[in-house]
C-alpha cells in the first residue's frame, strides 16, 4: 500500500505523477501541469525506454478527465494498444 496521502489536484491542473526520490528520505513531490499550458500542440520526445508512452497515457487520461479533447498521432501504435485494453473504451 502506498503511504502517501491522496493528492488534491486543483481543477486547472493535471497530475502527472511524483518527482523521483534520491533515497535521502525526502518526500516525493506531486508534479502538476497547468491545463492552460497546453493551448496548441504538444510533443513527447525521448530515448527508447525513457517513459514516453507512460507519460503520454497519463497525460491523455488527465486531459480526458478534465474534458479537454485530445488527438493522438502515434505511428508506432503504442497508444492504440493501450486503448484496446479497455473493451468498450470506457
PDB file of N, CA, C and O in Angstrom, chain B, residues numbered from 101:
ATOM      1  N   UNK B 101       0.837  -1.174   0.000  1.00  0.00           N
ATOM      2  CA  UNK B 101       0.000   0.000   0.000  1.00  0.00           C
ATOM      3  C   UNK B 101       0.888   1.246   0.000  1.00  0.00           C
ATOM      4  O   UNK B 101       1.893   1.295   0.710  1.00  0.00           O
ATOM      5  N   UNK B 102       0.522   2.234  -0.784  1.00  0.00           N
ATOM      6  CA  UNK B 102       1.298   3.463  -0.898  1.00  0.00           C
ATOM      7  C   UNK B 102       1.077   4.326   0.347  1.00  0.00           C
ATOM      8  O   UNK B 102      -0.068   4.629   0.682  1.00  0.00           O
ATOM      9  N   UNK B 103       2.157   4.731   1.046  1.00  0.00           N
ATOM     10  CA  UNK B 103       2.000   5.510   2.267  1.00  0.00           C
ATOM     11  C   UNK B 103       1.641   6.979   2.033  1.00  0.00           C
ATOM     12  O   UNK B 103       1.332   7.701   2.982  1.00  0.00           O
ATOM     13  N   UNK B 104       1.679   7.421   0.780  1.00  0.00           N
ATOM     14  CA  UNK B 104       1.400   8.834   0.503  1.00  0.00           C
ATOM     15  C   UNK B 104      -0.095   9.131   0.648  1.00  0.00           C
ATOM     16  O   UNK B 104      -0.940   8.320   0.269  1.00  0.00           O
ATOM     17  N   UNK B 105      -0.404  10.300   1.200  1.00  0.00           N
ATOM     18  CA  UNK B 105      -1.815  10.698   1.233  1.00  0.00           C
ATOM     19  C   UNK B 105      -2.284  11.047  -0.182  1.00  0.00           C
ATOM     20  O   UNK B 105      -1.457  11.334  -1.048  1.00  0.00           O
ATOM     21  N   UNK B 106      -3.592  11.028  -0.426  1.00  0.00           N
ATOM     22  CA  UNK B 106      -4.094  11.375  -1.756  1.00  0.00           C
ATOM     23  C   UNK B 106      -3.686  12.798  -2.142  1.00  0.00           C
ATOM     24  O   UNK B 106      -3.595  13.683  -1.291  1.00  0.00           O
ATOM     25  N   UNK B 107      -3.447  12.999  -3.417  1.00  0.00           N
ATOM     26  CA  UNK B 107      -3.071  14.319  -3.928  1.00  0.00           C
ATOM     27  C   UNK B 107      -4.340  15.073  -4.289  1.00  0.00           C
ATOM     28  O   UNK B 107      -5.187  14.568  -5.026  1.00  0.00           O
ATOM     29  N   UNK B 108      -4.462  16.273  -3.770  1.00  0.00           N
ATOM     30  CA  UNK B 108      -5.580  17.141  -4.123  1.00  0.00           C
ATOM     31  C   UNK B 108      -5.131  17.978  -5.316  1.00  0.00           C
ATOM     32  O   UNK B 108      -4.189  18.765  -5.217  1.00  0.00           O
ATOM     33  N   UNK B 109      -5.811  17.802  -6.435  1.00  0.00           N
ATOM     34  CA  UNK B 109      -5.414  18.467  -7.673  1.00  0.00           C
ATOM     35  C   UNK B 109      -6.433  19.565  -7.989  1.00  0.00           C
ATOM     36  O   UNK B 109      -7.623  19.280  -8.126  1.00  0.00           O
ATOM     37  N   UNK B 110      -5.976  20.819  -8.107  1.00  0.00           N
ATOM     38  CA  UNK B 110      -6.887  21.895  -8.495  1.00  0.00           C
ATOM     39  C   UNK B 110      -7.489  21.627  -9.876  1.00  0.00           C
ATOM     40  O   UNK B 110      -6.881  20.939 -10.696  1.00  0.00           O
ATOM     41  N   UNK B 111      -8.675  22.164 -10.133  1.00  0.00           N
ATOM     42  CA  UNK B 111      -9.380  21.912 -11.394  1.00  0.00           C
ATOM     43  C   UNK B 111      -8.601  22.371 -12.625  1.00  0.00           C
ATOM     44  O   UNK B 111      -8.798  21.827 -13.712  1.00  0.00           O
ATOM     45  N   UNK B 112      -7.728  23.356 -12.477  1.00  0.00           N
ATOM     46  CA  UNK B 112      -6.992  23.877 -13.631  1.00  0.00           C
ATOM     47  C   UNK B 112      -5.625  23.223 -13.798  1.00  0.00           C
ATOM     48  O   UNK B 112      -4.802  23.699 -14.581  1.00  0.00           O
ATOM     49  N   UNK B 113      -5.376  22.138 -13.070  1.00  0.00           N
ATOM     50  CA  UNK B 113      -4.088  21.441 -13.130  1.00  0.00           C
ATOM     51  C   UNK B 113      -4.274  19.993 -13.552  1.00  0.00           C
ATOM     52  O   UNK B 113      -5.357  19.426 -13.409  1.00  0.00           O
ATOM     53  N   UNK B 114      -3.206  19.403 -14.071  1.00  0.00           N
ATOM     54  CA  UNK B 114      -3.161  17.989 -14.429  1.00  0.00           C
ATOM     55  C   UNK B 114      -2.099  17.323 -13.562  1.00  0.00           C
ATOM     56  O   UNK B 114      -0.987  17.837 -13.443  1.00  0.00           O
ATOM     57  N   UNK B 115      -2.426  16.195 -12.961  1.00  0.00           N
ATOM     58  CA  UNK B 115      -1.486  15.453 -12.118  1.00  0.00           C
ATOM     59  C   UNK B 115      -0.729  14.453 -12.982  1.00  0.00           C
ATOM     60  O   UNK B 115      -1.338  13.574 -13.593  1.00  0.00           O
ATOM     61  N   UNK B 116       0.594  14.582 -13.037  1.00  0.00           N
ATOM     62  CA  UNK B 116       1.405  13.708 -13.889  1.00  0.00           C
ATOM     63  C   UNK B 116       2.173  12.639 -13.114  1.00  0.00           C
ATOM     64  O   UNK B 116       2.740  11.734 -13.726  1.00  0.00           O
ATOM     65  N   UNK B 117       2.206  12.721 -11.811  1.00  0.00           N
ATOM     66  CA  UNK B 117       2.939  11.745 -11.009  1.00  0.00           C
ATOM     67  C   UNK B 117       3.717  12.444  -9.911  1.00  0.00           C
ATOM     68  O   UNK B 117       3.354  13.536  -9.473  1.00  0.00           O
ATOM     69  N   UNK B 118       4.786  11.804  -9.471  1.00  0.00           N
ATOM     70  CA  UNK B 118       5.612  12.347  -8.399  1.00  0.00           C
ATOM     71  C   UNK B 118       7.050  12.507  -8.863  1.00  0.00           C
ATOM     72  O   UNK B 118       7.503  11.787  -9.753  1.00  0.00           O
ATOM     73  N   UNK B 119       7.765  13.448  -8.263  1.00  0.00           N
ATOM     74  CA  UNK B 119       9.184  13.606  -8.539  1.00  0.00           C
ATOM     75  C   UNK B 119       9.902  12.356  -8.034  1.00  0.00           C
ATOM     76  O   UNK B 119       9.475  11.753  -7.050  1.00  0.00           O
ATOM     77  N   UNK B 120      10.983  11.965  -8.696  1.00  0.00           N
ATOM     78  CA  UNK B 120      11.727  10.794  -8.204  1.00  0.00           C
ATOM     79  C   UNK B 120      12.424  11.132  -6.885  1.00  0.00           C
ATOM     80  O   UNK B 120      12.821  12.274  -6.653  1.00  0.00           O
ATOM     81  N   UNK B 121      12.564  10.125  -6.031  1.00  0.00           N
ATOM     82  CA  UNK B 121      13.291  10.330  -4.776  1.00  0.00           C
ATOM     83  C   UNK B 121      14.718   9.852  -4.960  1.00  0.00           C
ATOM     84  O   UNK B 121      14.991   8.988  -5.793  1.00  0.00           O
ATOM     85  N   UNK B 122      15.628  10.418  -4.177  1.00  0.00           N
ATOM     86  CA  UNK B 122      17.045  10.060  -4.300  1.00  0.00           C
ATOM     87  C   UNK B 122      17.523   9.170  -3.159  1.00  0.00           C
ATOM     88  O   UNK B 122      18.727   8.971  -2.991  1.00  0.00           O
ATOM     89  N   UNK B 123      16.588   8.629  -2.371  1.00  0.00           N
ATOM     90  CA  UNK B 123      16.962   7.754  -1.269  1.00  0.00           C
ATOM     91  C   UNK B 123      17.337   8.499  -0.004  1.00  0.00           C
ATOM     92  O   UNK B 123      17.727   7.871   0.980  1.00  0.00           O
ATOM     93  N   UNK B 124      17.229   9.832   0.000  1.00  0.00           N
ATOM     94  CA  UNK B 124      17.623  10.623   1.161  1.00  0.00           C
ATOM     95  C   UNK B 124      16.506  10.723   2.197  1.00  0.00           C
ATOM     96  O   UNK B 124      16.686  11.351   3.240  1.00  0.00           O
ATOM     97  N   UNK B 125      15.366  10.115   1.923  1.00  0.00           N
ATOM     98  CA  UNK B 125      14.240  10.215   2.839  1.00  0.00           C
ATOM     99  C   UNK B 125      13.345  11.399   2.540  1.00  0.00           C
ATOM    100  O   UNK B 125      12.304  11.577   3.173  1.00  0.00           O
ATOM    101  N   UNK B 126      13.751  12.208   1.574  1.00  0.00           N
ATOM    102  CA  UNK B 126      12.943  13.371   1.196  1.00  0.00           C
ATOM    103  C   UNK B 126      11.682  12.889   0.491  1.00  0.00           C
ATOM    104  O   UNK B 126      11.736  11.969  -0.325  1.00  0.00           O
ATOM    105  N   UNK B 127      10.545  13.509   0.806  1.00  0.00           N
ATOM    106  CA  UNK B 127       9.276  13.106   0.187  1.00  0.00           C
ATOM    107  C   UNK B 127       9.229  13.478  -1.281  1.00  0.00           C
ATOM    108  O   UNK B 127       9.717  14.533  -1.686  1.00  0.00           O
ATOM    109  N   UNK B 128       8.638  12.604  -2.066  1.00  0.00           N
ATOM    110  CA  UNK B 128       8.413  12.903  -3.475  1.00  0.00           C
ATOM    111  C   UNK B 128       7.304  13.950  -3.568  1.00  0.00           C
ATOM    112  O   UNK B 128       6.299  13.862  -2.862  1.00  0.00           O
ATOM    113  N   UNK B 129       7.488  14.923  -4.425  1.00  0.00           N
ATOM    114  CA  UNK B 129       6.508  15.990  -4.619  1.00  0.00           C
ATOM    115  C   UNK B 129       5.630  15.673  -5.815  1.00  0.00           C
ATOM    116  O   UNK B 129       6.119  15.120  -6.800  1.00  0.00           O
ATOM    117  N   UNK B 130       4.334  16.010  -5.758  1.00  0.00           N
ATOM    118  CA  UNK B 130       3.484  15.810  -6.930  1.00  0.00           C
ATOM    119  C   UNK B 130       3.903  16.747  -8.059  1.00  0.00           C
ATOM    120  O   UNK B 130       4.283  17.894  -7.823  1.00  0.00           O
ATOM    121  N   UNK B 131       3.828  16.244  -9.279  1.00  0.00           N
ATOM    122  CA  UNK B 131       4.129  17.063 -10.461  1.00  0.00           C
ATOM    123  C   UNK B 131       2.794  17.467 -11.078  1.00  0.00           C
ATOM    124  O   UNK B 131       2.021  16.620 -11.527  1.00  0.00           O
ATOM    125  N   UNK B 132       2.535  18.775 -11.092  1.00  0.00           N
ATOM    126  CA  UNK B 132       1.290  19.305 -11.632  1.00  0.00           C
ATOM    127  C   UNK B 132       1.603  20.180 -12.837  1.00  0.00           C
ATOM    128  O   UNK B 132       2.570  20.942 -12.830  1.00  0.00           O
ATOM    129  N   UNK B 133       0.786  20.064 -13.862  1.00  0.00           N
ATOM    130  CA  UNK B 133       0.937  20.859 -15.078  1.00  0.00           C
ATOM    131  C   UNK B 133      -0.339  21.660 -15.254  1.00  0.00           C
ATOM    132  O   UNK B 133      -1.440  21.120 -15.137  1.00  0.00           O
ATOM    133  N   UNK B 134      -0.196  22.937 -15.533  1.00  0.00           N
ATOM    134  CA  UNK B 134      -1.366  23.771 -15.763  1.00  0.00           C
ATOM    135  C   UNK B 134      -2.083  23.351 -17.043  1.00  0.00           C
ATOM    136  O   UNK B 134      -1.463  23.240 -18.100  1.00  0.00           O
ATOM    137  N   UNK B 135      -3.387  23.120 -16.943  1.00  0.00           N
ATOM    138  CA  UNK B 135      -4.160  22.710 -18.122  1.00  0.00           C
ATOM    139  C   UNK B 135      -4.077  23.759 -19.219  1.00  0.00           C
ATOM    140  O   UNK B 135      -4.058  23.416 -20.401  1.00  0.00           O
ATOM    141  N   UNK B 136      -4.027  25.025 -18.846  1.00  0.00           N
ATOM    142  CA  UNK B 136      -3.959  26.101 -19.835  1.00  0.00           C
ATOM    143  C   UNK B 136      -2.579  26.224 -20.490  1.00  0.00           C
ATOM    144  O   UNK B 136      -2.418  26.973 -21.454  1.00  0.00           O
ATOM    145  N   UNK B 137      -1.587  25.497 -19.975  1.00  0.00           N
ATOM    146  CA  UNK B 137      -0.262  25.488 -20.617  1.00  0.00           C
ATOM    147  C   UNK B 137      -0.287  24.718 -21.925  1.00  0.00           C
ATOM    148  O   UNK B 137       0.624  24.859 -22.741  1.00  0.00           O
ATOM    149  N   UNK B 138      -1.315  23.904 -22.140  1.00  0.00           N
ATOM    150  CA  UNK B 138      -1.432  23.092 -23.346  1.00  0.00           C
ATOM    151  C   UNK B 138      -2.477  23.725 -24.269  1.00  0.00           C
ATOM    152  O   UNK B 138      -3.575  23.193 -24.433  1.00  0.00           O
ATOM    153  N   UNK B 139      -2.129  24.856 -24.863  1.00  0.00           N
ATOM    154  CA  UNK B 139      -3.127  25.587 -25.647  1.00  0.00           C
ATOM    155  C   UNK B 139      -3.101  25.262 -27.139  1.00  0.00           C
ATOM    156  O   UNK B 139      -4.095  25.492 -27.828  1.00  0.00           O
ATOM    157  N   UNK B 140      -2.004  24.741 -27.648  1.00  0.00           N
ATOM    158  CA  UNK B 140      -1.972  24.430 -29.084  1.00  0.00           C
ATOM    159  C   UNK B 140      -1.545  22.985 -29.320  1.00  0.00           C
ATOM    160  O   UNK B 140      -2.390  22.095 -29.413  1.00  0.00           O
ATOM    161  N   UNK B 141      -0.261  22.753 -29.415  1.00  0.00           N
ATOM    162  CA  UNK B 141       0.244  21.425 -29.737  1.00  0.00           C
ATOM    163  C   UNK B 141       1.276  21.000 -28.702  1.00  0.00           C
ATOM    164  O   UNK B 141       1.869  21.830 -28.013  1.00  0.00           O
ATOM    165  N   UNK B 142       1.476  19.704 -28.608  1.00  0.00           N
ATOM    166  CA  UNK B 142       2.498  19.180 -27.720  1.00  0.00           C
ATOM    167  C   UNK B 142       3.165  17.980 -28.362  1.00  0.00           C
ATOM    168  O   UNK B 142       2.586  17.320 -29.225  1.00  0.00           O
ATOM    169  N   UNK B 143       4.378  17.706 -27.939  1.00  0.00           N
ATOM    170  CA  UNK B 143       5.102  16.546 -28.446  1.00  0.00           C
ATOM    171  C   UNK B 143       5.907  15.970 -27.282  1.00  0.00           C
ATOM    172  O   UNK B 143       6.417  16.713 -26.444  1.00  0.00           O
ATOM    173  N   UNK B 144       6.015  14.653 -27.237  1.00  0.00           N
ATOM    174  CA  UNK B 144       6.812  13.985 -26.219  1.00  0.00           C
ATOM    175  C   UNK B 144       7.973  13.310 -26.934  1.00  0.00           C
ATOM    176  O   UNK B 144       7.771  12.432 -27.773  1.00  0.00           O
ATOM    177  N   UNK B 145       9.174  13.719 -26.603  1.00  0.00           N
ATOM    178  CA  UNK B 145      10.380  13.172 -27.226  1.00  0.00           C
ATOM    179  C   UNK B 145      11.250  12.513 -26.166  1.00  0.00           C
ATOM    180  O   UNK B 145      11.265  12.949 -25.015  1.00  0.00           O
ATOM    181  N   UNK B 146      11.967  11.477 -26.543  1.00  0.00           N
ATOM    182  CA  UNK B 146      12.880  10.826 -25.615  1.00  0.00           C
ATOM    183  C   UNK B 146      13.463   9.566 -26.222  1.00  0.00           C
ATOM    184  O   UNK B 146      13.020   9.090 -27.268  1.00  0.00           O
ATOM    185  N   UNK B 147      14.457   9.042 -25.548  1.00  0.00           N
ATOM    186  CA  UNK B 147      15.114   7.817 -25.995  1.00  0.00           C
ATOM    187  C   UNK B 147      14.227   6.609 -25.752  1.00  0.00           C
ATOM    188  O   UNK B 147      13.254   6.682 -25.002  1.00  0.00           O
ATOM    189  N   UNK B 148      14.564   5.515 -26.382  1.00  0.00           N
ATOM    190  CA  UNK B 148      13.856   4.256 -26.171  1.00  0.00           C
ATOM    191  C   UNK B 148      13.897   3.887 -24.690  1.00  0.00           C
ATOM    192  O   UNK B 148      14.952   3.914 -24.056  1.00  0.00           O
ATOM    193  N   UNK B 149      12.732   3.543 -24.155  1.00  0.00           N
ATOM    194  CA  UNK B 149      12.661   3.124 -22.763  1.00  0.00           C
ATOM    195  C   UNK B 149      12.645   4.252 -21.758  1.00  0.00           C
ATOM    196  O   UNK B 149      12.767   4.002 -20.558  1.00  0.00           O
ATOM    197  N   UNK B 150      12.498   5.502 -22.211  1.00  0.00           N
ATOM    198  CA  UNK B 150      12.556   6.637 -21.285  1.00  0.00           C
ATOM    199  C   UNK B 150      11.218   6.976 -20.654  1.00  0.00           C
ATOM    200  O   UNK B 150      11.165   7.840 -19.779  1.00  0.00           O
ATOM    201  N   UNK B 151      10.121   6.323 -21.069  1.00  0.00           N
ATOM    202  CA  UNK B 151       8.830   6.555 -20.451  1.00  0.00           C
ATOM    203  C   UNK B 151       7.887   7.439 -21.238  1.00  0.00           C
ATOM    204  O   UNK B 151       6.933   7.978 -20.676  1.00  0.00           O
ATOM    205  N   UNK B 152       8.134   7.600 -22.533  1.00  0.00           N
ATOM    206  CA  UNK B 152       7.287   8.462 -23.363  1.00  0.00           C
ATOM    207  C   UNK B 152       5.843   7.961 -23.402  1.00  0.00           C
ATOM    208  O   UNK B 152       4.913   8.751 -23.241  1.00  0.00           O
ATOM    209  N   UNK B 153       5.649   6.679 -23.611  1.00  0.00           N
ATOM    210  CA  UNK B 153       4.296   6.128 -23.689  1.00  0.00           C
ATOM    211  C   UNK B 153       3.588   6.253 -22.351  1.00  0.00           C
ATOM    212  O   UNK B 153       2.405   6.594 -22.309  1.00  0.00           O
ATOM    213  N   UNK B 154       4.287   5.983 -21.258  1.00  0.00           N
ATOM    214  CA  UNK B 154       3.695   6.121 -19.930  1.00  0.00           C
ATOM    215  C   UNK B 154       3.258   7.551 -19.657  1.00  0.00           C
ATOM    216  O   UNK B 154       2.154   7.781 -19.165  1.00  0.00           O
ATOM    217  N   UNK B 155       4.117   8.513 -19.974  1.00  0.00           N
ATOM    218  CA  UNK B 155       3.757   9.918 -19.803  1.00  0.00           C
ATOM    219  C   UNK B 155       2.580  10.286 -20.691  1.00  0.00           C
ATOM    220  O   UNK B 155       1.664  10.983 -20.258  1.00  0.00           O
ATOM    221  N   UNK B 156       2.604   9.819 -21.929  1.00  0.00           N
ATOM    222  CA  UNK B 156       1.504  10.109 -22.852  1.00  0.00           C
ATOM    223  C   UNK B 156       0.188   9.553 -22.353  1.00  0.00           C
ATOM    224  O   UNK B 156      -0.841  10.223 -22.447  1.00  0.00           O
ATOM    225  N   UNK B 157       0.200   8.342 -21.825  1.00  0.00           N
ATOM    226  CA  UNK B 157      -1.023   7.724 -21.324  1.00  0.00           C
ATOM    227  C   UNK B 157      -1.580   8.501 -20.141  1.00  0.00           C
ATOM    228  O   UNK B 157      -2.786   8.736 -20.062  1.00  0.00           O
ATOM    229  N   UNK B 158      -0.705   8.902 -19.219  1.00  0.00           N
ATOM    230  CA  UNK B 158      -1.142   9.686 -18.060  1.00  0.00           C
ATOM    231  C   UNK B 158      -1.692  11.030 -18.514  1.00  0.00           C
ATOM    232  O   UNK B 158      -2.733  11.474 -18.030  1.00  0.00           O
ATOM    233  N   UNK B 159      -0.998  11.675 -19.439  1.00  0.00           N
ATOM    234  CA  UNK B 159      -1.420  12.987 -19.927  1.00  0.00           C
ATOM    235  C   UNK B 159      -2.764  12.913 -20.644  1.00  0.00           C
ATOM    236  O   UNK B 159      -3.631  13.756 -20.416  1.00  0.00           O
ATOM    237  N   UNK B 160      -2.946  11.925 -21.500  1.00  0.00           N
ATOM    238  CA  UNK B 160      -4.215  11.760 -22.215  1.00  0.00           C
ATOM    239  C   UNK B 160      -5.345  11.474 -21.226  1.00  0.00           C
ATOM    240  O   UNK B 160      -6.442  12.014 -21.370  1.00  0.00           O
ATOM    241  N   UNK B 161      -5.087  10.633 -20.224  1.00  0.00           N
ATOM    242  CA  UNK B 161      -6.111  10.321 -19.228  1.00  0.00           C
ATOM    243  C   UNK B 161      -6.501  11.564 -18.435  1.00  0.00           C
ATOM    244  O   UNK B 161      -7.687  11.827 -18.236  1.00  0.00           O
ATOM    245  N   UNK B 162      -5.520  12.320 -17.988  1.00  0.00           N
ATOM    246  CA  UNK B 162      -5.805  13.533 -17.216  1.00  0.00           C
ATOM    247  C   UNK B 162      -6.575  14.555 -18.051  1.00  0.00           C
ATOM    248  O   UNK B 162      -7.506  15.193 -17.558  1.00  0.00           O
ATOM    249  N   UNK B 163      -6.181  14.705 -19.319  1.00  0.00           N
ATOM    250  CA  UNK B 163      -6.900  15.639 -20.185  1.00  0.00           C
ATOM    251  C   UNK B 163      -8.335  15.182 -20.420  1.00  0.00           C
ATOM    252  O   UNK B 163      -9.255  15.999 -20.423  1.00  0.00           O
ATOM    253  N   UNK B 164      -8.528  13.889 -20.616  1.00  0.00           N
ATOM    254  CA  UNK B 164      -9.878  13.367 -20.821  1.00  0.00           C
ATOM    255  C   UNK B 164     -10.744  13.603 -19.584  1.00  0.00           C
ATOM    256  O   UNK B 164     -11.909  13.982 -19.699  1.00  0.00           O
ATOM    257  N   UNK B 165     -10.171  13.377 -18.405  1.00  0.00           N
ATOM    258  CA  UNK B 165     -10.913  13.608 -17.168  1.00  0.00           C
ATOM    259  C   UNK B 165     -11.260  15.084 -16.980  1.00  0.00           C
ATOM    260  O   UNK B 165     -12.235  15.423 -16.310  1.00  0.00           O
ATOM    261  N   UNK B 166     -10.442  15.964 -17.583  1.00  0.00           N
ATOM    262  CA  UNK B 166     -10.686  17.409 -17.487  1.00  0.00           C
ATOM    263  C   UNK B 166     -11.601  17.915 -18.585  1.00  0.00           C
ATOM    264  O   UNK B 166     -11.936  19.099 -18.617  1.00  0.00           O
ATOM    265  N   UNK B 167     -12.010  17.031 -19.487  1.00  0.00           N
ATOM    266  CA  UNK B 167     -12.902  17.440 -20.568  1.00  0.00           C
ATOM    267  C   UNK B 167     -12.206  18.122 -21.729  1.00  0.00           C
ATOM    268  O   UNK B 167     -12.856  18.802 -22.523  1.00  0.00           O
ATOM    269  N   UNK B 168     -10.896  17.954 -21.844  1.00  0.00           N
ATOM    270  CA  UNK B 168     -10.129  18.559 -22.932  1.00  0.00           C
ATOM    271  C   UNK B 168     -10.015  17.547 -24.065  1.00  0.00           C
ATOM    272  O   UNK B 168      -9.566  16.422 -23.845  1.00  0.00           O
ATOM    273  N   UNK B 169     -10.420  17.936 -25.287  1.00  0.00           N
ATOM    274  CA  UNK B 169     -10.291  16.998 -26.415  1.00  0.00           C
ATOM    275  C   UNK B 169      -8.825  16.748 -26.761  1.00  0.00           C
ATOM    276  O   UNK B 169      -7.990  17.646 -26.666  1.00  0.00           O
ATOM    277  N   UNK B 170      -8.527  15.510 -27.166  1.00  0.00           N
ATOM    278  CA  UNK B 170      -7.151  15.118 -27.474  1.00  0.00           C
ATOM    279  C   UNK B 170      -7.131  14.366 -28.793  1.00  0.00           C
ATOM    280  O   UNK B 170      -7.975  13.504 -29.036  1.00  0.00           O
ATOM    281  N   UNK B 171      -6.178  14.690 -29.635  1.00  0.00           N
ATOM    282  CA  UNK B 171      -5.894  13.918 -30.843  1.00  0.00           C
ATOM    283  C   UNK B 171      -4.485  13.366 -30.675  1.00  0.00           C
ATOM    284  O   UNK B 171      -3.537  14.125 -30.475  1.00  0.00           O
ATOM    285  N   UNK B 172      -4.347  12.050 -30.755  1.00  0.00           N
ATOM    286  CA  UNK B 172      -3.050  11.412 -30.577  1.00  0.00           C
ATOM    287  C   UNK B 172      -2.576  10.891 -31.917  1.00  0.00           C
ATOM    288  O   UNK B 172      -3.284  10.138 -32.584  1.00  0.00           O
ATOM    289  N   UNK B 173      -1.371  11.294 -32.314  1.00  0.00           N
ATOM    290  CA  UNK B 173      -0.735  10.771 -33.521  1.00  0.00           C
ATOM    291  C   UNK B 173       0.408   9.881 -33.038  1.00  0.00           C
ATOM    292  O   UNK B 173       1.399  10.365 -32.491  1.00  0.00           O
ATOM    293  N   UNK B 174       0.256   8.592 -33.244  1.00  0.00           N
ATOM    294  CA  UNK B 174       1.216   7.618 -32.736  1.00  0.00           C
ATOM    295  C   UNK B 174       1.523   6.597 -33.825  1.00  0.00           C
ATOM    296  O   UNK B 174       0.870   5.556 -33.888  1.00  0.00           O
ATOM    297  N   UNK B 175       2.500   6.871 -34.681  1.00  0.00           N
ATOM    298  CA  UNK B 175       2.788   5.968 -35.807  1.00  0.00           C
ATOM    299  C   UNK B 175       3.133   4.540 -35.382  1.00  0.00           C
ATOM    300  O   UNK B 175       2.848   3.594 -36.117  1.00  0.00           O
ATOM    301  N   UNK B 176       3.732   4.375 -34.223  1.00  0.00           N
ATOM    302  CA  UNK B 176       4.125   3.039 -33.768  1.00  0.00           C
ATOM    303  C   UNK B 176       2.926   2.242 -33.243  1.00  0.00           C
ATOM    304  O   UNK B 176       2.942   1.012 -33.303  1.00  0.00           O
ATOM    305  N   UNK B 177       1.885   2.915 -32.730  1.00  0.00           N
ATOM    306  CA  UNK B 177       0.678   2.238 -32.287  1.00  0.00           C
ATOM    307  C   UNK B 177       0.617   1.885 -30.815  1.00  0.00           C
ATOM    308  O   UNK B 177      -0.280   1.149 -30.404  1.00  0.00           O
ATOM    309  N   UNK B 178       1.544   2.385 -30.004  1.00  0.00           N
ATOM    310  CA  UNK B 178       1.535   2.054 -28.581  1.00  0.00           C
ATOM    311  C   UNK B 178       0.284   2.565 -27.879  1.00  0.00           C
ATOM    312  O   UNK B 178      -0.290   1.856 -27.052  1.00  0.00           O
ATOM    313  N   UNK B 179      -0.145   3.772 -28.190  1.00  0.00           N
ATOM    314  CA  UNK B 179      -1.326   4.337 -27.533  1.00  0.00           C
ATOM    315  C   UNK B 179      -2.586   3.591 -27.961  1.00  0.00           C
ATOM    316  O   UNK B 179      -3.496   3.402 -27.154  1.00  0.00           O
ATOM    317  N   UNK B 180      -2.649   3.170 -29.211  1.00  0.00           N
ATOM    318  CA  UNK B 180      -3.793   2.393 -29.683  1.00  0.00           C
ATOM    319  C   UNK B 180      -3.862   1.071 -28.940  1.00  0.00           C
ATOM    320  O   UNK B 180      -4.946   0.630 -28.559  1.00  0.00           O
ATOM    321  N   UNK B 181      -2.723   0.436 -28.732  1.00  0.00           N
ATOM    322  CA  UNK B 181      -2.697  -0.827 -27.991  1.00  0.00           C
ATOM    323  C   UNK B 181      -3.197  -0.634 -26.563  1.00  0.00           C
ATOM    324  O   UNK B 181      -3.870  -1.514 -26.026  1.00  0.00           O
ATOM    325  N   UNK B 182      -2.880   0.501 -25.936  1.00  0.00           N
ATOM    326  CA  UNK B 182      -3.385   0.775 -24.594  1.00  0.00           C
ATOM    327  C   UNK B 182      -4.898   0.933 -24.613  1.00  0.00           C
ATOM    328  O   UNK B 182      -5.576   0.457 -23.703  1.00  0.00           O
ATOM    329  N   UNK B 183      -5.435   1.588 -25.627  1.00  0.00           N
ATOM    330  CA  UNK B 183      -6.889   1.787 -25.732  1.00  0.00           C
ATOM    331  C   UNK B 183      -7.592   0.447 -25.917  1.00  0.00           C
ATOM    332  O   UNK B 183      -8.713   0.273 -25.439  1.00  0.00           O
ATOM    333  N   UNK B 184      -6.960  -0.496 -26.596  1.00  0.00           N
ATOM    334  CA  UNK B 184      -7.581  -1.795 -26.828  1.00  0.00           C
ATOM    335  C   UNK B 184      -7.701  -2.626 -25.555  1.00  0.00           C
ATOM    336  O   UNK B 184      -8.421  -3.624 -25.530  1.00  0.00           O
ATOM    337  N   UNK B 185      -6.995  -2.215 -24.491  1.00  0.00           N
ATOM    338  CA  UNK B 185      -7.084  -2.939 -23.220  1.00  0.00           C
ATOM    339  C   UNK B 185      -8.426  -2.702 -22.541  1.00  0.00           C
ATOM    340  O   UNK B 185      -8.781  -3.413 -21.601  1.00  0.00           O
ATOM    341  N   UNK B 186      -9.177  -1.702 -23.012  1.00  0.00           N
ATOM    342  CA  UNK B 186     -10.491  -1.393 -22.450  1.00  0.00           C
ATOM    343  C   UNK B 186     -11.539  -1.761 -23.494  1.00  0.00           C
ATOM    344  O   UNK B 186     -11.724  -1.024 -24.462  1.00  0.00           O
ATOM    345  N   UNK B 187     -12.228  -2.891 -23.314  1.00  0.00           N
ATOM    346  CA  UNK B 187     -13.108  -3.430 -24.344  1.00  0.00           C
ATOM    347  C   UNK B 187     -14.097  -2.441 -24.938  1.00  0.00           C
ATOM    348  O   UNK B 187     -14.287  -2.425 -26.154  1.00  0.00           O
ATOM    349  N   UNK B 188     -14.733  -1.615 -24.112  1.00  0.00           N
ATOM    350  CA  UNK B 188     -15.706  -0.666 -24.657  1.00  0.00           C
ATOM    351  C   UNK B 188     -15.160   0.757 -24.632  1.00  0.00           C
ATOM    352  O   UNK B 188     -15.924   1.719 -24.695  1.00  0.00           O
ATOM    353  N   UNK B 189     -13.844   0.890 -24.541  1.00  0.00           N
ATOM    354  CA  UNK B 189     -13.163   2.175 -24.458  1.00  0.00           C
ATOM    355  C   UNK B 189     -13.723   3.026 -23.330  1.00  0.00           C
ATOM    356  O   UNK B 189     -13.760   4.253 -23.425  1.00  0.00           O
ATOM    357  N   UNK B 190     -14.157   2.370 -22.268  1.00  0.00           N
ATOM    358  CA  UNK B 190     -14.683   3.069 -21.094  1.00  0.00           C
ATOM    359  C   UNK B 190     -13.534   3.468 -20.195  1.00  0.00           C
ATOM    360  O   UNK B 190     -13.753   4.072 -19.145  1.00  0.00           O
TER     361      UNK B 190
END
